[in-house]
Amino acid sequence: MDRIPLAKPFWDEECEKAAIAALSSGRWVKGPQAKNFGEEFAKWCGAAAAVPCQSGSAALWAAMRLLGIGPGDEVIVPGMTFIATATSVSLVGATPIFADIEPDYWCICPDDVEAKITDKTKAVIGVHIFGQPFSSRLREICDKHGIALVEDAAQAHGASLNGIKAGAIGDIACFSFFPSKNMAVGGEGGMITTTRHDLAQRLTRLVDHGRNDQLESIELGTNLRMSEVSAAIGRIQLKHLENWTSVRRQNAITINHSTKTRPESEHAWHQLCILSDNPGELISKFNDAGIDARVHYPIPCNRHQVYSEHHQHENSLQVCDEIAHKLVAIPVHPSITMDDIQRINSVLSH
Ligand SMILES: Cc1ncc(COP(=O)(O)O)c(C=O)c1O
């Protein structure tokens, strides 16, 4: 019996041909593939502009730079997410302020965000955690307080909120193409999108040493560019994304779970996480049945050692502390078959 993995990167002949063609062209960087990939991605999610870059983490760092965030500034982030959401803030010298998450949808809690806004707050990074869009109240809160909203959409390609796709909800959005994500590029990769026309031109500049067309560096940037071969693979994968997202949604319907989805949204089902009072036992049951399962994310970000000096290191974010170690991710990706789903369901029913 084959093991059912938590994620399975897609690869076919078309991806292979596109990769070889990009390599054979001799144009390995700064060519048409990356340019077209950015334009196609922006069109697909409804953003004003998009630029491919080297990773989701690079995209988050770039977002902080684009918003002019630095020392003395605060950025509110959820306590439960992949650590890069928070470290992108620290890497530009600003302070991440950790907010609790919603008990039902596990995204950043709008009430806690509003309670933590100070005159130093420059932005909120909302994470569409596991593919579940964050609350639409975040946009209202950010507008009311005149601060930027950044989407960490690393797990949310294809998600939408009130009919607006992830990538076009915030001022800036950051996607990851890490191999386990809903689409990938054959290696590391990311995408930065923006809905703001005043930032559109700066996106391209920032991933290329802050240089303008005359090759003068007019702001601080570095080389975050995506290679042509990765962009060529990404362009092929983007064409499948709509279909993959529907298959993920169908799988999530067929799998027997009670994880909630936000009413006004479309979940992208990057992960199907199940809240379990006995996560260790559940994971063992899945593993014994040849199915990969694991806890996402067991340690709230403020409690990581990297934040040992942070004033919130010992603070309890009540919901994060209560459930972060109890969320068990199980396979929901588009490569699982009906037989696989039956195996998953039989573990869930015992
Ligand atoms: C929520 C979240 N943010 C940021 C990242 C960082 O993306 P990358 O691994 O491409 O740097 C990830 C990827 O794991 C993620 O899941």
The ligand as an ORCA input file, in Angstrom:
! r2SCAN-3c Opt
* xyz 0 1
  C       2.447     31.260      6.248
  C       3.794     31.243      5.581
  N       4.488     32.391      5.477
  C       5.678     32.440      4.864
  C       6.252     31.313      4.337
  C       7.624     31.409      3.752
  O       7.704     30.978      2.420
  P       9.068     30.380      1.852
  O       9.280     29.038      2.464
  O       8.816     30.304      0.368
  O      10.130     31.345      2.183
  C       5.573     30.098      4.395
  C       6.148     28.882      3.795
  O       6.386     27.883      4.378
  C       4.314     30.045      5.048
  O       3.640     28.896      5.158
*
